Amino acid sequence: MNREQLAAAYTSPGRHYHNLTHIEDCLGALARVENLSPLDREILSAAIWWHDVVYDATRADNEALRAQLAERHLREDLRQEVGRLIRLTKTHDVQPDDRLGAILISIDLSILGAEPARYDTYAAAIRREFIHVPERDYRAGRAKVLSQFAARPVIFPDAVFAARYDRQARENLARELASLRG
């Protein structure tokens, strides 16, 4: 699977947030990360490209499928680490000594710390991706997910991202939670 095929996967119908713009935003955030070796930057770039390549909002195994697909298509020296990083996006839980995991998860979650208007656009796009879920069930499920992030002592496992986005992320989460429960 080449970059054109990867990009095409992100333009398939039903992708309102998990699309090519999300990948471009993530790559832009990666470009601002300092003190990475060329190999670490290549690993993270590959993980970003592959981390949402399979997206079916009705399935619970997207991350495993993404990781397996990446592992089949990437060079041998990238496969294992990129697959591991993609699997982290299932829970967004990262071990304290996992710098690459912390960076990828922080990049992936950085939308939570966006300015309110951009965050609201993101939240509306997520709702469109889950249009098959009845409103009441969606509100309950989304509130559960957001509450789990809000309850974390650290939303962004990378300290630079935490310093930049945590306050705004918590405000955005509180605002959306109030809307979902209201």
C-alpha positions in Angstrom: 0.0 0.0 0.0 1.6 3.3 -1.1 1.0 6.8 0.1 -1.7 7.4 -2.6 -3.6 4.3 -1.5 -3.2 5.3 2.1 -4.5 8.8 1.4 -7.4 7.3 -0.6 -8.4 5.2 2.4 -8.8 8.4 4.4 -11.2 9.9 1.9 -13.7 7.1 2.0 -17.4 7.9 2.7 -18.4 8.3 6.4 -15.1 9.8 7.5 -15.9 13.2 8.9 -13.1 13.5 11.4 -10.8 10.4 10.9 -9.9 11.7 7.5 -6.9 13.0 5.6 -7.2 16.4 7.4 -6.7 14.6 10.7 -3.6 12.9 9.3 -2.2 16.2 8.0 -2.8 17.8 11.4 -1.0 14.9 13.2 1.9 15.2 10.8 2.1 18.9 11.4 2.2 18.3 15.2 4.9 15.7 14.7 7.0 18.3 12.7 7.0 20.5 15.8 8.3 17.8 18.1 12.0 18.3 18.9 14.9 15.9 19.7 13.8 12.9 17.6 16.3 10.8 15.8 15.6 10.3 12.0 14.5 6.7 12.7 12.1 7.8 15.5 10.6 10.5 13.3 10.1 7.9 10.5 8.5 5.4 12.9 6.1 8.1 14.2 5.3 9.3 10.7 4.4 5.8 9.7 2.4 5.3 12.8 0.4 8.4 12.1 -0.3 7.4 8.5 -1.4 3.9 9.5 -3.2 4.6 12.9 -6.6 5.3 11.4 -6.3 3.7 8.0 -9.1 1.2 8.8 -12.1 3.0 10.2 -15.4 1.4 10.8 -17.4 3.0 13.6 -19.4 -0.2 14.0 -16.4 -2.4 14.8 -14.3 -2.7 18.0 -11.2 -4.2 16.4 -10.1 -1.3 14.2 -6.8 -0.8 16.0 -5.8 -4.4 15.6 -6.7 -4.4 11.9 -4.7 -1.2 11.4 -1.7 -2.6 13.1 -1.8 -5.8 11.2 -2.1 -4.0 7.9 0.8 -1.7 8.7 2.9 -4.7 9.7 2.2 -6.4 6.4 3.2 -3.3 4.4 6.1 -1.6 6.2 9.8 -2.3 6.0 10.9 -5.0 8.4 12.8 -2.5 10.6 9.6 -0.4 11.2 6.9 -3.1 11.5 7.0 -4.1 15.1 7.3 -0.7 16.6 4.7 0.9 14.3 2.3 -1.9 15.1 2.9 -1.5 18.8 2.3 2.2 18.6 -1.0 1.8 16.6 -2.2 -0.7 19.2 -1.8 2.0 21.9 -4.5 4.1 20.2 -7.1 1.5 21.4 -6.8 2.7 25.0 -4.5 5.7 24.8 -2.6 4.3 27.8 1.2 4.7 27.7 3.9 3.5 30.1 5.9 6.3 31.7 9.1 5.4 29.9 7.6 5.1 26.4 8.5 8.4 24.7 7.3 7.4 21.2 4.1 6.1 22.6 3.6 9.3 24.6 4.3 11.4 21.5 1.9 9.5 19.3 -0.9 9.4 21.8 -0.5 13.1 22.6 -0.5 14.0 18.9 -3.7 11.8 18.3 -5.4 13.5 21.3 -4.3 17.0 20.6 -7.7 17.9 19.1 -9.0 17.7 22.6 -7.0 20.8 23.4 -8.0 22.8 20.3 -9.7 26.2 20.5 -13.4 25.8 21.4 -14.8 26.4 17.8 -12.4 23.8 16.3 -13.2 21.4 19.1 -16.9 21.8 18.5 -16.4 21.1 14.8 -14.5 17.9 15.8 -17.2 16.8 18.2 -19.9 17.3 15.5 -17.8 15.3 13.0 -17.5 12.5 15.5 -21.2 12.5 15.9 -21.6 12.2 12.1 -19.2 9.2 12.2 -21.5 7.5 14.7 -24.8 8.5 13.0 -25.9 4.9 13.1 -26.1 5.1 17.0 -29.3 6.4 18.4 -29.0 9.8 20.1 -29.6 8.6 23.6 -27.0 5.8 23.3 -24.5 8.1 21.6 -24.8 10.7 24.4 -24.2 8.0 27.0 -21.3 6.4 25.2 -19.6 9.6 24.3 -20.0 11.0 27.9 -18.4 7.8 29.2 -15.4 8.1 26.9 -15.0 11.8 27.6 -15.4 11.3 31.4 -12.6 8.7 31.3 -10.3 11.3 29.6 -11.3 14.0 32.0 -10.7 11.8 35.0 -7.1 11.1 34.0 -4.5 13.0 36.0 -2.7 13.5 32.7 -4.6 13.5 29.4 -1.5 14.0 27.3 1.3 11.6 28.2 4.0 13.8 26.6 4.9 16.7 28.9 5.3 19.3 26.1 1.8 18.5 24.8 0.4 18.4 28.4 1.8 21.9 29.0 0.3 23.2 25.8 -3.1 21.5 25.7 -4.2 20.2 29.1 -6.1 23.3 30.4 -8.0 23.8 27.1 -8.7 20.1 26.8 -10.3 20.0 30.2 -12.4 23.0 29.4 -13.5 21.5 26.1 -14.3 18.1 27.8 -16.3 19.8 30.6 -18.3 21.8 28.0 -19.1 18.8 25.8 -20.0 16.7 28.8 -22.4 19.3 30.1 -24.0 19.4 26.6 -24.3 15.7 26.4 -25.9 15.4 29.9 -28.1 18.5 29.5 
